[in-house]
Amino acid sequence: MKRFRHLLIILLLGLTLLDTETCTQKVSPEKRKAEKAQARREKQAREEYEKALKQHEKNQSKETKDMMKKTKKEAPGNTPLIPK
């Protein structure tokens, strides 16, 4: 009976140690700030890219615009990685 109690106490202590270890893996506020800043920079870069792309398309001649539209429509069908 004493062995069982000792074993039970050791197991309970082990479980509490494991539980406290998993609680300490929370994200620090500095890391969270860095992740938010990174996401903001990525969003801004994506918006700038899309703006530049629209400006590029706007600067093209009518024939080139039509060709670009046609290529954009055909591109998904020509991609070998995407099954039809």
ZABA-604488 format. One line per 3 residues: for each residue y, x, z of C-alpha. Coordinates in steps of 0.2 Angstrom, whole numbers, plus 5000, padded with zeros to 4 digits. Layout:
BEGIN
Y/X/Z | ... $
//
This chain:
BEGIN
5000/5000/5000 | 5012/5014/5004 | 5008/5022/4987 $
5012/5006/4978 | 5029/5005/4988 | 5033/5023/4984 $
5029/5021/4966 | 5039/5005/4965 | 5054/5013/4973 $
5053/5028/4960 | 5052/5016/4946 | 5067/5006/4951 $
5077/5022/4954 | 5072/5028/4937 | 5077/5012/4929 $
5094/5012/4937 | 5097/5030/4931 | 5093/5025/4913 $
5105/5010/4915 | 5119/5020/4921 | 5116/5033/4907 $
5118/5019/4893 | 5134/5013/4901 | 5142/5030/4900 $
5140/5030/4881 | 5155/5018/4878 | 5168/5023/4866 $
5183/5032/4873 | 5201/5025/4870 | 5206/5041/4861 $
5191/5039/4849 | 5195/5021/4846 | 5213/5025/4842 $
5207/5038/4830 | 5195/5026/4821 | 5209/5013/4820 $
5221/5026/4812 | 5208/5032/4800 | 5205/5014/4795 $
5223/5011/4792 | 5225/5027/4782 | 5210/5021/4771 $
5217/5004/4769 | 5234/5012/4764 | 5226/5024/4751 $
5216/5009/4744 | 5232/4999/4741 | 5241/5014/4734 $
5226/5017/4722 | 5226/4999/4716 | 5245/4999/4714 $
5244/5015/4703 | 5230/5007/4693 | 5240/4991/4689 $
5255/5002/4684 | 5244/5012/4673 | 5237/4996/4665 $
5255/4990/4663 | 5260/5005/4654 | 5247/5004/4640 $
5249/4996/4623 | 5241/4979/4619 | 5226/4986/4610 $
5222/4998/4624 | 5224/4984/4637 | 5212/4973/4627 $
5200/4987/4626 | 5201/4991/4645 | 5197/4972/4649 $
5182/4972/4637 | 5176/4988/4645 | 5178/4981/4662 $
5168/4966/4658 | 5154/4976/4649 | 5153/4989/4663 $
5142/4979/4675 | 5129/4976/4661 | 5128/4994/4657 $
5125/5000/4674 | 5107/5005/4676 | 5106/5004/4695 $
5110/4985/4695 | 5096/4974/4689 | 5100/4960/4678 $
//
